[in-house]
Amino acid sequence: MDTKELLKKVRKIEIKTRRLSDHVFGGEYHSTFKGRGMTFSEVRQYQFGDDVRSIDWNVTARYNEPYVKVFEEERELTMMLMVDVSGSEFFGTKNQFKNEILTEISATLAFSALQNNDKVGVILFSDQVELFIPPKKGKTHVLRIIRELLEFKPVSNKTNIAEALKYLTNVMKKKAIVFVLSDFIASDYERTLKIIGNKHDVTGIRVYDEREEYIPNLGMVQMMDAETGKLQLINTQSKKVRNSYTEFYRERVTYFKETFTKSGCGVFDCRVDESYVRKLLGYFKRRG
């Protein structure tokens, strides 16, 4: 992808996702993810209906009339986007590939954080951490994140979610809002996720294509594993083969949902031909 084409794509995503974050998700994001507590702001004269427990007795004594303390939310938060860039994300049978939806969701979340003056960082992972962008504020920083999501070429096509979660524990010492975006066709990350879930506010977003849910009867078909590059001739006429794949896929989906739920993390699915806007907004409203 040349520079001109890349900038055009970045701009297109910016316009679409920033509008969403400004008009749809900004307020929902703010109410869903609270600050770290309340911090003292100022004192003002007591008004009818104020909580008497908030009276500042020292100032009241000084001016011989009641004053109350005013507190405001200590808002600044850090969002970490953990995005799967393995080979299986470059698949789609509808209008978009899974990685394109992952990019748009990530950009929408990043702009929502930007609107609320929060920091945003990114971990791109396969079976290793491919890229770490430390959390920062600002539009320029968010646009850099979008550029990386659009053009980054991973070293590996395989997936290891546990490895990425372990890396997060090393780089994020303070509590963060963490979104893990993947198709979650993986396992063996339960133990690590439980540790992460105890410290951070974690949400798993599973993006998938309906064609991944089952194999249709198409006769003898040559298929390639997107993560290993291995070609294999599959007899899709065999009901046993089709059922075996469906069972494998459902096991991975069940593992994802149960593992995140047991670890105290949020979770939702989004098919590539569904509205991620509706899905994301619904999730924020349920949590708010």
QUITA-V518701 format. One record per pair of residues at least 12 apart in sequence whose C-alpha atoms are under 6 Angstrom apart, sorted by the first residue. I is the first residue (numbers start at 1). J is the second residue. Records with the same first field share a line. If there is no record, write none. Layout:
# QUITA-V518701
I = J, J
This chain:
# QUITA-V518701
17 = 108
18 = 111
21 = 108, 111, 112
26 = 112
31 = 288
32 = 287, 288
35 = 74, 75
36 = 74
37 = 73, 74
38 = 71, 72, 73, 74
39 = 71, 72, 74
40 = 71
41 = 70, 71
42 = 70
43 = 68, 69, 70
44 = 67, 68
45 = 67
46 = 66, 67, 68
54 = 68, 69
55 = 67, 68
56 = 68, 69
76 = 118
77 = 118
78 = 118, 119, 120, 176
79 = 120, 176, 177, 178
80 = 120, 121, 122, 178
81 = 122, 179
82 = 122, 123, 124, 179, 180
83 = 124, 181
84 = 125, 126, 182
85 = 125, 126
86 = 126, 157, 158, 159
87 = 157, 226, 227
88 = 226
119 = 135, 136, 137
120 = 135, 136
121 = 133, 134, 135
126 = 158, 159
127 = 158, 159, 160
129 = 164
157 = 227
158 = 227
162 = 189
175 = 200
176 = 200
177 = 201
178 = 201, 202
179 = 202, 203, 204
180 = 204
181 = 205
182 = 206
183 = 206, 207, 208
185 = 252
190 = 259
194 = 263
197 = 263
202 = 265
203 = 265, 266, 267
204 = 267
205 = 267, 268, 269
206 = 269
207 = 270, 271
208 = 271
209 = 271, 272
214 = 246
215 = 242
217 = 236, 237
218 = 236
219 = 235, 236, 237
220 = 234, 235, 236
221 = 233, 234
